[in-house]
Protein backbone atom coordinates (compact mmCIF):
# COMPACT_ATOMS: atom_id res chain seq x y z
CA UNK A 1 0.00 0.00 0.00
CA UNK A 2 1.51 3.32 -0.99
CA UNK A 3 1.62 6.36 1.27
CA UNK A 4 -1.10 8.01 -0.85
CA UNK A 5 -3.42 5.04 -0.17
CA UNK A 6 -2.99 5.23 3.61
CA UNK A 7 -6.23 6.33 5.26
CA UNK A 8 -6.17 9.91 6.53
CA UNK A 9 -8.09 11.12 9.60
CA UNK A 10 -11.10 12.06 7.46
CA UNK A 11 -11.35 8.56 6.01
CA UNK A 12 -10.95 6.91 9.43
CA UNK A 13 -13.68 9.17 10.82
CA UNK A 14 -15.91 8.26 7.87
CA UNK A 15 -15.42 4.55 8.57
CA UNK A 16 -16.25 5.12 12.25
CA UNK A 17 -19.39 7.09 11.34
CA UNK A 18 -20.49 4.29 9.02
CA UNK A 19 -19.98 1.72 11.80
CA UNK A 20 -21.91 3.97 14.21
CA UNK A 21 -24.85 4.08 11.81
CA UNK A 22 -24.87 0.33 11.25
CA UNK A 23 -24.55 -0.46 14.98
CA UNK A 24 -27.31 2.00 15.87
CA UNK A 25 -29.61 0.68 13.17
CA UNK A 26 -29.05 -2.96 14.16
CA UNK A 27 -28.76 -2.53 17.91
CA UNK A 28 -25.23 -3.94 17.78
CA UNK A 29 -22.42 -3.19 20.22
CA UNK A 30 -18.69 -3.36 19.61
CA UNK A 31 -15.52 -4.09 21.57
CA UNK A 32 -11.92 -3.58 20.40
CA UNK A 33 -8.92 -5.57 21.64
CA UNK A 34 -5.76 -3.78 20.54
CA UNK A 35 -2.06 -4.42 20.73
CA UNK A 36 -0.02 -2.68 18.02
CA UNK A 37 -2.58 0.14 17.54
CA UNK A 38 -2.43 1.14 21.20
CA UNK A 39 -6.06 2.24 21.50
CA UNK A 40 -6.28 4.03 18.15
CA UNK A 41 -9.31 1.97 17.04
CA UNK A 42 -11.16 2.87 20.24
CA UNK A 43 -10.16 6.53 19.85
CA UNK A 44 -11.47 6.73 16.27
CA UNK A 45 -14.73 5.03 17.24
CA UNK A 46 -15.31 7.17 20.33
CA UNK A 47 -14.63 10.35 18.35
CA UNK A 48 -18.15 9.79 16.95
CA UNK A 49 -20.72 11.59 19.15
CA UNK A 50 -23.12 9.14 20.77
CA UNK A 51 -20.66 6.24 20.60
CA UNK A 52 -21.54 5.25 24.17
CA UNK A 53 -24.74 3.74 22.75
CA UNK A 54 -22.88 1.15 20.65
CA UNK A 55 -19.21 1.08 21.73
CA UNK A 56 -18.77 -1.20 24.73
CA UNK A 57 -15.05 -0.82 25.45
CA UNK A 58 -11.52 -0.95 24.16
CA UNK A 59 -8.72 -2.97 25.71
CA UNK A 60 -5.06 -2.25 25.01
CA UNK A 61 -3.20 -5.47 25.77
CA UNK A 62 0.42 -4.94 24.77
CA UNK A 63 2.29 -7.42 26.96
CA UNK A 64 1.89 -11.19 27.08
CA UNK A 65 0.62 -10.83 30.65
CA UNK A 66 -2.07 -8.34 29.62
CA UNK A 67 -3.18 -10.53 26.71
CA UNK A 68 -3.51 -13.44 29.14
CA UNK A 69 -5.25 -11.65 32.04
CA UNK A 70 -7.48 -9.22 30.13
CA UNK A 71 -8.38 -11.31 27.07
CA UNK A 72 -7.82 -14.91 28.10
CA UNK A 73 -5.06 -15.65 25.60
CA UNK A 74 -3.48 -18.94 26.64
CA UNK A 75 0.18 -18.77 27.78
CA UNK A 76 0.89 -21.83 25.60
CA UNK A 77 -0.36 -19.97 22.54
CA UNK A 78 1.97 -17.06 23.19
CA UNK A 79 4.91 -19.38 23.90
CA UNK A 80 4.27 -21.50 20.81
CA UNK A 81 3.24 -18.91 18.20
CA UNK A 82 4.14 -15.52 19.71
CA UNK A 83 1.96 -12.45 20.10
CA UNK A 84 1.88 -11.77 16.37
CA UNK A 85 0.08 -14.84 15.09
CA UNK A 86 -3.26 -16.02 13.80
CA UNK A 87 -3.76 -18.08 16.95
CA UNK A 88 -3.22 -15.07 19.22
CA UNK A 89 -5.54 -12.88 17.13
CA UNK A 90 -8.23 -15.59 17.34
CA UNK A 91 -7.88 -15.88 21.12
CA UNK A 92 -7.84 -12.09 21.56
CA UNK A 93 -11.04 -11.53 19.55
CA UNK A 94 -12.83 -14.48 21.16
CA UNK A 95 -11.73 -13.40 24.64
CA UNK A 96 -12.86 -9.81 24.09
CA UNK A 97 -16.28 -10.97 22.94
CA UNK A 98 -16.63 -13.42 25.85
CA UNK A 99 -15.50 -10.96 28.53
CA UNK A 100 -17.23 -7.77 27.49
CA UNK A 101 -20.62 -8.84 26.21
CA UNK A 102 -20.66 -6.91 22.94
CA UNK A 103 -22.20 -8.34 19.78
CA UNK A 104 -19.07 -7.84 17.64
CA UNK A 105 -15.36 -7.76 18.45
CA UNK A 106 -12.23 -6.77 16.57
CA UNK A 107 -8.67 -7.59 17.64
CA UNK A 108 -5.30 -6.51 16.25
CA UNK A 109 -1.79 -7.74 16.94
CA UNK A 110 1.28 -6.91 14.91
CA UNK A 111 4.75 -5.45 14.51
CA UNK A 112 4.43 -1.69 13.96
CA UNK A 113 8.17 -1.01 14.10
CA UNK A 114 10.60 0.49 13.69
CA UNK A 115 12.14 -2.46 15.59
CA UNK A 116 10.77 -5.80 16.72
CA UNK A 117 10.58 -7.43 13.31
CA UNK A 118 12.12 -10.80 12.50
CA UNK A 119 12.71 -12.54 9.16
CA UNK A 120 9.51 -14.54 9.71
CA UNK A 121 7.51 -11.58 11.03
CA UNK A 122 8.96 -8.38 9.57
CA UNK A 123 7.83 -4.89 10.55
CA UNK A 124 4.38 -4.36 9.05
CA UNK A 125 3.15 -7.89 9.80
CA UNK A 126 -0.33 -7.61 11.35
CA UNK A 127 -3.04 -10.13 12.19
CA UNK A 128 -6.59 -8.82 12.56
CA UNK A 129 -9.48 -10.87 13.91
CA UNK A 130 -13.22 -10.23 13.88
CA UNK A 131 -16.01 -12.15 15.53
CA UNK A 132 -19.75 -11.80 15.81
CA UNK A 133 -21.51 -13.24 18.86
CA UNK A 134 -22.65 -16.76 17.98
CA UNK A 135 -20.40 -16.88 14.93
CA UNK A 136 -16.93 -18.05 14.07
CA UNK A 137 -13.90 -15.83 14.33
CA UNK A 138 -12.29 -14.68 11.09
CA UNK A 139 -8.71 -13.54 10.72
CA UNK A 140 -6.65 -11.92 8.05
CA UNK A 141 -2.89 -11.45 7.73
CA UNK A 142 -1.60 -8.13 6.43
CA UNK A 143 1.86 -6.92 5.42
CA UNK A 144 1.81 -3.13 5.58
CA UNK A 145 4.55 -0.82 4.34
CA UNK A 146 5.86 2.37 5.85
CA UNK A 147 6.94 3.70 9.20
CA UNK A 148 5.28 3.03 12.57
CA UNK A 149 2.58 5.64 11.98
CA UNK A 150 1.77 4.26 8.52
CA UNK A 151 1.57 0.65 9.74
CA UNK A 152 -0.71 1.61 12.62
CA UNK A 153 -2.93 3.83 10.47
CA UNK A 154 -3.32 1.07 7.85
CA UNK A 155 -4.13 -1.41 10.63
CA UNK A 156 -6.88 0.83 12.04
CA UNK A 157 -8.41 1.28 8.58
CA UNK A 158 -8.31 -2.46 7.79
CA UNK A 159 -9.78 -3.31 11.20
CA UNK A 160 -12.65 -0.84 10.71
CA UNK A 161 -13.35 -2.06 7.17
CA UNK A 162 -13.57 -5.58 8.56
CA UNK A 163 -15.99 -4.45 11.27
CA UNK A 164 -18.18 -2.88 8.56
CA UNK A 165 -18.08 -6.13 6.61
CA UNK A 166 -18.96 -8.38 9.55
CA UNK A 167 -21.80 -6.06 10.60
CA UNK A 168 -23.36 -6.10 7.12
CA UNK A 169 -22.78 -9.76 6.15
N, C-alpha and C positions, 0 to 999 in steps of 0.2 A: 504494500500500500504506500503510495507516495505521500509526501508531506501535504500536497494540495488536497488529497482525499481524506485526510485526518479530520474527524468531526470537530467543528469549532463549538464554542459555547452556545451559540444560537441553535445549532443542530441538536446538541445534547438536550437543550431545554425543550425543543420541539418533540423529541422522542419522549421525554418525561411527561409533557403535556398530553401526548397521545396515550401513553400508559394510564395517566390519571383519568382520562375520559373513558377508556375501556374498563378500568377497574370500577369506576363510579357506576357506569351503565350496567355492569354485570354483578355488582356487589362483591367483587373480588378484593382480597387484601394481599399484600406483598411483603416479603422479607428478603434482605440482601445479606449474604455472608461473604465478606471481602477479605482478601489477603493483599495482593499486590496493588490494588487500587486504594487501599487505606481509607475507605469511607467515601470515596468520590461518587460511587453509585448512589449511596444514601443521600449525599449532599445534593446531587442533581435532582433526585426525586422529591426531596423535601423543599427544594426551591419553588416548587409548584404550590401556590396557595391552596389550602384545603387538603393537603396531603395526609393530614392526620386521619382522615376518613378511610383511606385505603392503604397507607403505608404503615405496616406493623412495627418494624424495627430494622436496624442495620447492625451487624456485628463485624467488627474488625478483628480478625484472628490471625495475627502475623506469625506468632511462634508456634512450634509444635504443641507446647503445653496449652496454649489458648485454643488451638484447633481441637484438641482432645477434650478439654473441660467445657468449652462453650458450645461446641458443635457435635461432640460425640465421635470425632474421628478416632479410629482405633490406633493405638500406638504401633501395632504390628504393620498397619498400612503405611504409616509414615516411615518406619524403619525399612520396610521392604521396597516401597516405591518412591518415597520422598514426598515433600509437600507439593511439588509441581508434577502432578500425575492425574490421570483419568480417575483412578481409584479414590484419591483424596478429594477431587472435585465432586465425585458422586457422594461420598460420605459427608462432605460439607453441606451440599444442597439438601440431602435427605435429613441430616441433623437439624438444619435450620428450620425446615418445614415441620419436623416432629416437635421441636422445642418451642416454637413461637406461634403455632396455631394459624398461620396465614394460609391462604388458598394457593399461593404460588411462591416459589423461592428461586433465587438466582445465587450462584456462588462462583467466585473467581479465585484462581491461584496461579501464579506465574512468576517469571523472572523479568522484572522491569528494568534492571540494570542501574548504573553502568557496569557493576560487577555482579558476581553471583552465578554467571552462566558457566556451563560446562559443555564439552563437545556434544554430549547427548541431549542437553537442555540449554541451548544458547540463550543469551539475552533476547527477549521478545517472545519466548515460549510461554504460552498461556493456555490453561484449560478453563473452560467455562461450563458450568452445569446449570440446568433448569429443571424444575419439577413442579408439577401441579398435584395438589392433594388428590390421592386416589389413583394417580398415574405413575408411570415409570419415569425415572430420571433420564435426561438426555444430556450428553456432553459433546463438546466440540473442541478440537485442538486448533490453536492459532499460532502463527509465527509472524509477529509484527516487527516492522522495521522502525528505526529511529532511536532517539534518546529516551530517557526515562519518562519524560512528559508525554512523548508521542506514543510510547507503548501503553502507558496508563490510559491515555485519552482514547486510543483505539479499543482498548479492553472495555472501557465504560460503554462506548457506542455499541460494540458487538453484544455486550451483555443486555443492554436495553432493547436492541433489535430482537434478540432472542426472547425477551420477556413479552414484547409485542406479539411475536409469533405464537408463543405458547398460550397467550390469553385469547387469541383469535382462531386457534386451530380446534 
